[in-house]
């Protein structure tokens, strides 16, 4: 699993890893099997990069910067995966969890 900051809960870390991996796999599948062009795989790739960057930034950056990157990636991935039903649900859950973790961290400082 990816390394994260101390302020992220285990469930958020797992969901962020799974969401980024799912976006990457779906982007690859769309490139290989899809006929919709290049836009959808690029959006999915951007979503995975944003979630991954926010996840890695959680170790060194401010919680709100990392949360903003994860939220942007989750929104992009959730919209791109809207036809899967589970994609938008996972995106909303990831957004809620990352904001809860960031608020908990800032409240304790």
C-alpha positions as CSV (number, residue, x, y, z in Angstrom):
1,X,0.0,0.0,0.0
2,X,1.1,3.6,-0.5
3,X,2.7,5.5,2.3
4,X,0.7,8.3,3.8
5,X,0.8,10.9,6.5
6,X,0.0,10.2,10.1
7,X,-3.2,12.1,9.9
8,X,-4.9,9.8,7.5
9,X,-7.0,6.9,8.9
10,X,-6.4,3.4,7.6
11,X,-9.7,3.2,5.9
12,X,-9.0,6.5,4.0
13,X,-5.6,5.2,2.9
14,X,-7.1,2.0,1.6
15,X,-9.9,3.6,-0.2
16,X,-7.6,6.2,-1.8
17,X,-5.2,3.5,-3.0
18,X,-8.1,1.4,-4.4
19,X,-9.7,4.4,-6.1
20,X,-6.5,5.5,-7.8
21,X,-5.8,1.9,-8.9
22,X,-9.3,1.5,-10.2
23,X,-9.0,4.7,-12.2
24,X,-5.7,3.6,-13.7
25,X,-7.2,0.2,-14.6
26,X,-10.3,1.7,-16.1
27,X,-8.1,4.1,-18.1
28,X,-6.1,1.2,-19.5
29,X,-9.2,-0.8,-20.2
30,X,-10.8,2.2,-22.1
31,X,-7.6,2.6,-24.1
32,X,-7.5,-1.0,-25.1
33,X,-11.2,-1.9,-25.4
34,X,-13.0,1.4,-25.6
35,X,-14.2,3.2,-28.7
36,X,-14.9,6.6,-27.1
37,X,-11.6,8.2,-27.9
38,X,-8.8,9.5,-25.7
39,X,-10.7,12.0,-23.5
40,X,-12.2,9.5,-21.0
41,X,-8.8,7.7,-20.4
42,X,-7.1,11.0,-19.9
43,X,-9.7,12.1,-17.3
44,X,-9.3,8.8,-15.5
45,X,-5.5,9.1,-15.6
46,X,-5.7,12.7,-14.3
47,X,-8.0,11.5,-11.5
48,X,-5.6,8.8,-10.5
49,X,-2.7,11.2,-10.5
50,X,-4.5,13.8,-8.4
51,X,-5.6,11.2,-5.8
52,X,-2.1,9.7,-5.7
53,X,-0.4,13.1,-5.5
54,X,-2.8,14.2,-2.7
55,X,-2.2,10.9,-0.9
56,X,1.6,11.2,-1.1
57,X,1.4,14.9,-0.2
58,X,-0.4,13.9,3.0
59,X,2.9,13.0,4.5
60,X,4.6,16.4,4.1
61,X,2.0,19.1,2.9
62,X,-0.8,20.7,4.8
63,X,-3.8,18.5,5.3
64,X,-6.0,20.9,3.3
65,X,-3.7,20.9,0.3
66,X,-3.6,17.1,0.3
67,X,-7.3,17.0,0.8
68,X,-7.9,19.4,-2.1
69,X,-5.9,17.3,-4.5
70,X,-7.7,14.1,-3.4
71,X,-11.1,15.8,-3.7
72,X,-10.3,17.1,-7.2
73,X,-9.2,13.7,-8.3
74,X,-12.2,11.9,-6.7
75,X,-14.6,14.4,-8.4
76,X,-13.0,13.8,-11.8
77,X,-12.9,10.1,-11.3
78,X,-16.4,9.9,-10.0
79,X,-17.7,11.8,-13.0
80,X,-15.7,9.7,-15.5
81,X,-16.9,6.5,-13.8
82,X,-20.5,7.5,-13.4
83,X,-21.7,4.6,-15.6
84,X,-20.2,2.1,-13.1
85,X,-22.4,3.3,-10.2
86,X,-19.7,2.2,-7.7
87,X,-17.2,4.9,-9.0
88,X,-19.3,7.9,-7.8
89,X,-20.2,6.2,-4.6
90,X,-16.5,5.5,-3.9
91,X,-15.6,9.1,-4.8
92,X,-18.2,10.6,-2.4
93,X,-17.1,8.2,0.4
94,X,-13.4,9.1,-0.2
95,X,-14.2,12.9,-0.2
96,X,-16.1,12.5,3.1
97,X,-13.3,10.5,4.7
98,X,-10.5,12.7,3.7
99,X,-12.3,15.8,4.9
100,X,-13.1,14.1,8.2
101,X,-9.4,13.2,8.7
102,X,-8.2,16.7,7.8
103,X,-10.7,18.3,10.1
104,X,-9.7,15.9,12.9
105,X,-6.0,16.7,12.4
106,X,-6.5,20.5,12.4
107,X,-8.8,20.4,15.5
108,X,-6.1,18.5,17.4
109,X,-3.4,21.1,16.7
